[in-house]
Amino acid sequence: MSMPLSSQATAGASSPALPELDYWLIGAAVALLGFGVIMVASASLHEGGQMEPPNPFYHLIRHGIAVALGLAAALLVSQIPTRWWEQSGTALYFIGLLLLVLVLIPGVGREANGAVRWIPIGAFNLQGSEFMKLFLVVYIAGYLVRRQLEVAHSFWGFFKPMLLLIVAAALIMLQPDFGTTAVLLATALGMLFLGGVALWQFALLLLSTGAVLVGLVLSSEYRLGRITGFLDPWADAYGSGYQLAQALIAFGRGEWFGVGLGNGIQKQFYLPEAHTDFLMAVIGEEFGLLGTLMVIALFSLIVWRAFRIGAAAEAIERRFCAYVAYGFGLWIGMQAFVNIGVNVGLLPTKGLTLPLMSYGGNSIIVACIVIGMLVRIGYETQRDAPAYKLEQVKWAGA
């Protein structure tokens, strides 16, 4: 049996050769979680004050509970051997599929802002699409290990996982949730590319996926309006370009060092969804360019650590662990890039949260699970590395 991570500190004093935790990864994740709590409080107190009865701390309390649950989930997941995830990948995919179907059943799914994405479970709303991202990364990683030669040399071996991905993406689009669908597809494509898919097959799929996404945009007046609003938000600053215009004003007010924590104006009923989708704009206003770059640096550190952990696992031929780490790095990096890109006007508006920071229980919990799994992969990689490869593994994970 593997030694629980929680016992490392005690054992480490007498056995310096024991695997080490990735403190860079843990530190970056904890910093983002903590800063996220502060910023959710700053961005939501006024909204809670407008509730009946007034409760300024409504969102902060719920966010704090989500963070506590996420940390508990990360600790639990860090104790689960990766072998279990590899063996359970297919079952987890179908559990995720069941959640996506259940949310579409009238009377089961809960609607908010024109979308049906949540299943009420008491005081908690379960968002199946968030967990499906996690389950799909695990499933595709397992498939790439089981079908390595087939994926690399056969179009059918490459296309089979895409069929399952298309089914999941279609169900998510029915909610509808275009942003999650795009991140899901991009993560899967990146994993397949890293798994050795032939370049011509990858290029064909990339073009096909791009064509489908463009078709989805053109087929919806709402999505098309977001594109036109993104290209010139000031042309309709009180209509389709309102969100982006208000976000840009927030960044402009923040200048280099911000107006100070709690002193932002845009969050006060000017900037919609300030504590969720546009939390980065609040950071930009209150902490300026310096705060914005700090958050970007922390996300970059997490992505870098994920790929380093994957490289270390691949060095000792733990390919499942490597692909999971690569997939998580791609997912966290792309979702953070899309959210920040939307906030600063580089990308059209999408309903995607900022991982580890934005208000939203499901997003916080799943992101913490991802960090817990990465920590576990790094631990097992060092533990199982042969003596002659130990230094190589430690260098790859450094």
C-alpha positions in Angstrom: 0.0 0.0 0.0 1.1 3.6 -0.6 1.9 5.8 2.3 -0.8 8.5 3.0 0.4 11.9 2.0 -0.6 13.2 5.4 2.1 11.1 7.1 4.9 12.4 4.9 6.0 15.2 7.3 6.6 12.8 10.2 8.3 10.1 8.1 10.4 12.6 6.2 12.5 13.4 9.3 14.0 9.9 9.3 13.8 9.1 5.6 14.9 12.0 3.4 14.4 9.9 0.3 10.6 10.0 0.7 8.7 11.7 -2.1 8.1 15.4 -1.6 4.9 17.3 -2.2 4.8 19.9 -4.9 4.7 23.0 -2.8 4.9 25.4 -5.7 1.6 23.9 -7.1 0.0 23.8 -3.7 1.1 27.3 -2.8 -0.2 28.8 -6.1 -3.5 27.1 -5.7 -4.0 28.2 -2.1 -3.0 31.7 -3.0 -5.6 31.8 -5.8 -8.2 30.3 -3.5 -7.5 32.8 -0.7 -7.4 35.8 -3.0 -10.6 34.6 -4.6 -12.4 34.6 -1.3 -11.3 38.2 -0.7 -12.4 39.3 -4.1 -15.7 37.5 -4.0 -16.4 39.3 -0.8 -15.5 42.7 -2.3 -17.5 42.1 -5.4 -20.7 40.7 -3.8 -21.3 42.5 -0.5 -23.4 45.2 -2.1 -25.6 42.5 -3.9 -26.3 40.7 -0.6 -27.3 44.0 0.9 -30.0 44.4 -1.7 -31.6 41.0 -0.9 -34.7 40.5 1.1 -34.0 40.3 4.0 -30.6 42.0 3.5 -27.6 39.7 3.9 -24.3 41.3 2.7 -22.4 38.1 3.5 -24.8 35.7 1.6 -22.4 35.0 -1.3 -19.3 35.1 0.8 -20.7 32.5 3.2 -21.7 30.2 0.3 -18.3 30.7 -1.4 -16.5 29.9 1.9 -18.4 26.7 2.3 -17.5 25.8 -1.3 -13.8 26.5 -0.6 -14.0 24.3 2.5 -15.6 21.5 0.6 -13.1 21.9 -2.2 -10.1 21.7 0.2 -11.6 18.6 1.8 -12.2 17.0 -1.6 -8.6 17.8 -2.6 -7.2 16.2 0.6 -9.4 13.1 0.0 -8.4 12.8 -3.7 -4.7 13.1 -2.8 -5.1 9.9 -0.9 -6.6 7.9 -3.7 -4.2 5.9 -5.9 -4.2 6.9 -9.5 -4.8 3.3 -10.5 -8.3 3.6 -9.2 -9.0 6.6 -11.5 -7.5 4.7 -14.5 -9.7 1.7 -13.8 -12.8 3.8 -13.3 -12.5 6.1 -16.3 -15.2 4.5 -18.5 -17.7 4.3 -15.5 -17.0 7.9 -14.6 -17.7 9.0 -18.2 -21.1 7.4 -18.2 -21.9 8.9 -14.7 -21.1 12.3 -16.2 -23.3 11.5 -19.2 -26.1 10.6 -16.9 -25.8 13.9 -15.0 -25.9 15.7 -18.4 -29.1 13.9 -19.3 -30.8 14.4 -15.9 -30.3 18.1 -16.0 -32.4 18.3 -19.3 -35.4 16.4 -17.8 -38.2 18.8 -17.1 -38.7 19.1 -13.3 -35.2 17.9 -12.5 -32.9 20.6 -14.0 -33.1 24.1 -12.6 -33.2 27.0 -15.0 -31.4 30.3 -14.4 -30.7 33.2 -16.9 -32.1 31.1 -19.7 -29.9 28.1 -19.2 -30.7 24.7 -17.5 -27.4 23.6 -16.0 -28.1 22.6 -12.4 -29.7 19.7 -10.5 -31.0 21.0 -7.1 -29.9 18.7 -4.2 -31.1 20.3 -1.1 -29.2 23.6 -0.6 -26.6 22.5 -3.2 -27.0 22.8 -7.0 -25.0 20.1 -8.9 -23.6 21.2 -12.2 -22.9 18.1 -14.2 -20.9 19.8 -17.0 -18.2 20.8 -14.4 -17.7 17.2 -13.4 -17.9 16.0 -17.0 -14.7 18.0 -17.8 -12.9 16.1 -15.0 -14.4 12.7 -16.0 -13.5 13.2 -19.7 -9.9 14.0 -19.0 -9.6 10.8 -17.0 -11.4 8.8 -19.6 -9.4 10.1 -22.6 -6.1 9.5 -20.6 -7.1 5.9 -20.0 -8.1 5.4 -23.7 -4.8 6.8 -24.9 -2.9 4.3 -22.8 -5.1 1.3 -23.8 -5.2 2.2 -27.5 -1.8 3.8 -28.0 -0.9 2.1 -31.3 -4.5 2.3 -32.6 -4.7 6.0 -31.9 -1.4 6.7 -33.6 -1.9 4.5 -36.7 -5.7 4.1 -37.2 -8.3 6.8 -38.0 -10.9 4.8 -36.3 -8.8 4.5 -33.1 -8.5 8.2 -33.1 -12.2 8.9 -34.0 -13.8 6.6 -31.4 -13.1 8.8 -28.3 -14.3 11.8 -30.4 -17.7 10.1 -30.8 -18.1 10.0 -27.0 -16.8 13.5 -26.8 -19.4 14.7 -29.4 -22.2 13.1 -27.4 -21.1 14.9 -24.2 -20.6 18.2 -26.1 -24.1 17.9 -27.7 -25.7 17.4 -24.3 -23.9 20.4 -22.9 -24.9 22.6 -25.8 -28.6 21.7 -25.1 -28.3 23.4 -21.7 -26.9 25.6 -23.5 -23.3 26.2 -22.5 -21.1 27.2 -25.4 -18.1 28.2 -23.3 -17.8 24.8 -21.5 -18.2 23.0 -24.8 -15.4 24.9 -26.4 -13.0 24.3 -23.4 -14.0 20.6 -23.4 -13.3 20.2 -27.1 -10.0 22.1 -26.9 -8.8 20.1 -23.9 -9.6 16.8 -25.6 -7.9 17.8 -28.9 -4.8 18.8 -27.0 -4.7 15.5 -25.2 -5.1 13.6 -28.4 -2.3 15.6 -30.0 0.0 14.8 -27.1 -1.1 11.2 -27.3 0.5 10.8 -30.7 -2.4 11.2 -33.2 -1.3 11.5 -36.8 -0.8 15.2 -37.8 -3.2 15.0 -40.8 -5.9 13.4 -38.6 -5.4 16.1 -36.0 -5.5 18.9 -38.5 -8.7 17.4 -40.1 -10.4 17.2 -36.7 -9.2 20.7 -35.7 -10.7 22.2 -38.9 -14.0 20.2 -38.4 -14.3 21.3 -34.8 -13.6 24.9 -35.8 -16.3 24.7 -38.5 -18.8 23.3 -36.0 -18.1 26.0 -33.5 -18.4 28.7 -36.2 -21.7 27.1 -37.3 -23.0 27.1 -33.7 -22.2 30.9 -33.5 -23.8 31.7 -36.8 -26.9 29.7 -36.1 -27.7 31.6 -32.9 -28.6 35.3 -32.9 -27.7 35.5 -29.3 -24.1 34.1 -29.8 -23.7 36.2 -33.0 -24.6 39.3 -31.0 -21.9 38.5 -28.5 -19.4 38.3 -31.3 -20.4 41.6 -32.8 -20.5 43.2 -29.3 -17.0 42.0 -28.7 -15.6 43.4 -31.9 -16.9 46.9 -31.1 -18.5 47.1 -27.6 -18.7 50.9 -27.8 -21.0 50.7 -30.8 -23.8 49.4 -28.5 -22.4 50.2 -25.1 -25.8 49.8 -23.4 -26.8 46.7 -25.4 -24.7 43.8 -26.7 -21.5 45.5 -25.7 -22.5 46.5 -22.2 -20.6 43.8 -20.2 -17.4 44.3 -22.0 -17.6 48.1 -22.0 -18.1 48.1 -18.2 -15.2 45.6 -17.7 -12.9 47.9 -19.8 -13.9 50.9 -17.7 -13.0 48.9 -14.6 -9.5 48.1 -16.0 -9.1 51.7 -17.0 -9.9 53.0 -13.6 -7.5 50.6 -12.0 -4.5 51.8 -14.0 -1.2 50.5 -12.6 -1.9 49.8 -8.9 -5.7 50.0 -8.6 -8.0 52.1 -6.5 -7.7 49.9 -3.4 -9.6 46.8 -2.1 -13.3 47.6 -1.7 -13.1 50.9 -3.5 -14.2 49.7 -6.9 -17.2 51.4 -8.4 -18.0 49.2 -11.4 -19.0 46.2 -9.3 -21.8 48.3 -7.8 -24.5 47.4 -10.3 -22.6 48.5 -13.4 -20.7 45.3 -14.1 -23.0 42.2 -14.4 -21.9 39.0 -12.7 -19.0 40.8 -11.0 -18.4 38.0 -8.5 -18.5 35.2 -11.2 -17.7 35.7 -14.8 -16.2 39.2 -14.4 -14.2 38.9 -11.2 -11.0 39.7 -13.0 -12.4 43.1 -14.0 -13.0 43.8 -10.3 -9.4 42.7 -9.6 -8.2 45.0 -12.4 -10.0 48.0 -10.9 -9.1 47.5 -7.3 -5.5 46.1 -7.7 -4.6 47.5 -11.2 -2.2 46.0 -13.7 -0.1 44.7 -10.8 -2.9 42.6 -9.4 -3.9 41.4 -12.8 -0.4 40.2 -13.7 -0.1 38.5 -10.3 -3.2 36.4 -10.9 -1.9 35.5 -14.5 1.5 34.6 -13.0 -0.1 32.2 -10.5 -2.2 30.5 -13.2 0.9 30.2 -15.3 2.7 28.6 -12.4 -0.1 26.0 -12.0 0.0 25.1 -15.7 3.7 24.9 -15.7 3.7 22.6 -12.7 1.0 20.4 -14.3 3.1 19.9 -17.4 6.3 19.3 -15.3 4.5 16.7 -13.3 3.3 15.1 -16.5 6.8 15.1 -18.0 8.1 13.4 -14.8 5.4 10.7 -15.0 6.2 10.1 -18.7 9.9 9.8 -17.9 9.1 6.6 -15.9 6.5 5.5 -18.4 3.4 6.2 -16.2 1.6 7.4 -19.3 -1.9 7.5 -17.7 -0.6 9.9 -15.0 1.2 11.9 -17.7 -1.9 12.4 -19.9 -4.1 13.3 -16.9 -1.6 15.9 -15.8 -1.3 17.3 -19.3 -5.1 17.4 -19.7 -5.5 19.2 -16.4 -2.8 21.7 -17.4 -4.6 22.4 -20.7 -8.0 22.7 -19.1 -7.0 25.1 -16.2 -4.8 27.1 -18.6 -7.5 27.4 -21.3 -10.3 28.2 -19.0 -8.3 30.9 -17.2 -7.2 32.3 -20.6 -10.8 32.4 -21.9 -12.1 34.1 -18.7 -9.3 36.7 -18.6 -9.5 37.2 -22.3 -13.2 37.9 -22.1 -12.6 40.4 -19.3 -10.0 42.4 -21.1 -11.8 42.2 -24.5 -9.6 39.7 -26.3 -12.4 37.2 -26.6 -16.2 37.3 -27.0 -18.2 37.0 -23.8 -18.5 33.5 -22.4 -20.1 32.2 -19.2 -16.9 30.7 -17.8 -15.7 31.1 -14.3 -12.1 31.9 -13.3 -10.8 28.6 -11.9 -10.2 28.5 -8.1 -11.4 32.1 -7.7 -14.9 32.9 -9.1 -18.0 32.3 -7.1 -19.5 29.0 -7.9 -19.5 25.8 -5.7 -19.1 23.2 -8.5 -16.3 25.1 -10.2 -14.4 25.5 -6.9 -14.8 21.9 -5.9 -13.8 20.4 -9.2 -10.8 22.8 -9.5 -9.6 21.6 -6.0 -10.0 18.0 -7.0 -7.8 18.7 -10.0 -5.1 20.1 -7.7 -5.4 17.1 -5.4 -5.0 14.7 -8.3 -1.9 16.6 -9.6 -0.4 16.4 -6.1 -1.1 12.7 -6.0 0.5 12.1 -9.4 3.6 14.0 -8.5 3.9 12.0 -5.2 3.4 8.6 -6.9 5.9 9.5 -9.7 8.7 10.2 -7.2 7.7 7.1 -5.1 7.8 4.7 -8.0 10.8 6.1 -9.9 13.6 3.6 -10.1 16.8 4.7 -8.3 18.6 5.3 -11.5 15.8 7.6 -12.8 15.0 9.4 -9.5 17.2 12.4 -10.2 15.7 12.7 -13.8 12.2 12.6 -12.4 13.0 15.2 -9.7 14.5 17.4 -12.3 11.5 17.0 -14.6 9.2 17.9 -11.7 11.4 20.7 -10.4 
